[in-house]
Amino acid sequence: MSIHVLAGSVREPLAGARLAGKANPAERLEATVLLRRQNADAFKATVAKLAAGHRPEAFLGRADFARQFGASLVDLAAVEEFASPASSTALSRPCSAWTTGPRSARISARA
C-alpha cells in the first residue's frame, strides 16, 4: 500500500523545539481511528426527526443500526491493511466497534 500525505497534515516543529532523542522501541504507541459513517445523510435526517419529536414506527436494534449507519467493512479492512505492515501487535477492534456506529479501530504498534 502506498502512503499518501494528507494536505495540511505535515507540521513544522514549534519555535524552540529540539530533538529529545530516538523513540523508545519498548514503548507502545496507540491510536484510535474513527471511521466515516455509512449513509451519513440518512443518519442526520433520522437524528433531526428524533430531535424534532418524531417518534419512529419501529426502533432499530444494534445490529440493524450498525448495518445502516456504521462504518463499512471495506473501510475497516483498509485500516487493517494500512496498520499491518507497521504493527508488531494485532489491530484491536472492540466489540462495540462492530455493533455501533461509527465503527472504530484501535491501532497498537511498537516504536
VOTOR-972220 format. One record per residue (C-alpha): residue number from 1; residue in one letter; x, y, z. Coordinates in pm, whole numbers. Example, Ala and Ser with C-alpha at 12.3 -4.5 7.8 and 13.67 -1.06 7.14 Angstrom:
BEGIN
(pakol 1,A,(1230,-450,780))
(pakol 2,S,(1367,-106,714))
END
This chain:
BEGIN
(pakol 1,M,(0,0,0))
(pakol 2,S,(140,339,-92))
(pakol 3,I,(150,624,158))
(pakol 4,H,(-28,947,70))
(pakol 5,V,(37,1261,272))
(pakol 6,L,(-287,1442,354))
(pakol 7,A,(-293,1812,276))
(pakol 8,G,(-233,2008,596))
(pakol 9,S,(-105,1709,792))
(pakol 10,V,(265,1796,778))
(pakol 11,R,(357,2019,1072))
(pakol 12,E,(670,2224,1121))
(pakol 13,P,(831,2198,1466))
(pakol 14,L,(734,2472,1710))
(pakol 15,A,(983,2755,1758))
(pakol 16,G,(1246,2646,2009))
(pakol 17,A,(1164,2276,1975))
(pakol 18,R,(1458,2038,1977))
(pakol 19,L,(1508,1667,1924))
(pakol 20,A,(1485,1483,2256))
(pakol 21,G,(1622,1155,2123))
(pakol 22,K,(1509,841,1948))
(pakol 23,A,(1179,678,2031))
(pakol 24,N,(1194,404,2293))
(pakol 25,P,(1145,77,2098))
(pakol 26,A,(986,-85,2407))
(pakol 27,E,(720,187,2432))
(pakol 28,R,(385,118,2272))
(pakol 29,L,(201,371,2058))
(pakol 30,E,(-176,350,2035))
(pakol 31,A,(-406,538,1802))
(pakol 32,T,(-783,533,1779))
(pakol 33,V,(-922,575,1429))
(pakol 34,L,(-1281,693,1394))
(pakol 35,L,(-1416,578,1061))
(pakol 36,R,(-1670,754,843))
(pakol 37,R,(-2031,657,881))
(pakol 38,Q,(-2228,481,604))
(pakol 39,N,(-2540,665,493))
(pakol 40,A,(-2438,982,678))
(pakol 41,D,(-2718,1188,521))
(pakol 42,A,(-2983,935,622))
(pakol 43,F,(-2836,926,973))
(pakol 44,K,(-2850,1307,1002))
(pakol 45,A,(-3210,1307,877))
(pakol 46,T,(-3306,1040,1130))
(pakol 47,V,(-3143,1233,1415))
(pakol 48,A,(-3313,1556,1304))
(pakol 49,K,(-3654,1384,1305))
(pakol 50,L,(-3593,1244,1653))
(pakol 51,A,(-3475,1585,1778))
(pakol 52,A,(-3795,1739,1638))
(pakol 53,G,(-4002,1497,1843))
(pakol 54,H,(-4093,1248,1569))
(pakol 55,R,(-4142,902,1713))
(pakol 56,P,(-4025,621,1488))
(pakol 57,E,(-4265,343,1396))
(pakol 58,A,(-4005,87,1500))
(pakol 59,F,(-3678,111,1688))
(pakol 60,L,(-3352,-1,1530))
(pakol 61,G,(-3170,-281,1702))
(pakol 62,R,(-2794,-264,1748))
(pakol 63,A,(-2717,-490,1451))
(pakol 64,D,(-2955,-302,1219))
(pakol 65,F,(-2806,29,1330))
(pakol 66,A,(-2455,-98,1253))
(pakol 67,R,(-2561,-226,910))
(pakol 68,Q,(-2726,103,818))
(pakol 69,F,(-2502,363,980))
(pakol 70,G,(-2177,202,1098))
(pakol 71,A,(-1851,211,904))
(pakol 72,S,(-1825,-20,607))
(pakol 73,L,(-1630,-343,636))
(pakol 74,V,(-1428,-216,338))
(pakol 75,D,(-1312,84,543))
(pakol 76,L,(-1223,-141,839))
(pakol 77,A,(-1025,-368,606))
(pakol 78,A,(-839,-65,468))
(pakol 79,V,(-733,34,822))
(pakol 80,E,(-615,-321,889))
(pakol 81,E,(-420,-327,562))
(pakol 82,F,(-257,7,641))
(pakol 83,A,(-170,-81,1000))
(pakol 84,S,(-46,-437,950))
(pakol 85,P,(299,-367,800))
(pakol 86,A,(382,-110,1069))
(pakol 87,S,(239,-300,1362))
(pakol 88,S,(400,-576,1562))
(pakol 89,T,(79,-606,1764))
(pakol 90,A,(-253,-710,1621))
(pakol 91,L,(-511,-448,1543))
(pakol 92,S,(-768,-431,1819))
(pakol 93,R,(-1137,-392,1739))
(pakol 94,P,(-1359,-357,2046))
(pakol 95,C,(-1689,-549,2023))
(pakol 96,S,(-1876,-221,2028))
(pakol 97,A,(-1688,-118,1714))
(pakol 98,W,(-1873,-386,1517))
(pakol 99,T,(-2216,-319,1658))
(pakol 100,T,(-2245,57,1693))
(pakol 101,G,(-2168,341,1459))
(pakol 102,P,(-1948,491,1363))
(pakol 103,R,(-1721,192,1396))
(pakol 104,S,(-1371,249,1520))
(pakol 105,A,(-1045,61,1527))
(pakol 106,R,(-751,94,1761))
(pakol 107,I,(-402,51,1625))
(pakol 108,S,(-127,-57,1859))
(pakol 109,A,(234,-65,1747))
(pakol 110,R,(586,-62,1885))
(pakol 111,A,(804,242,1807))
END
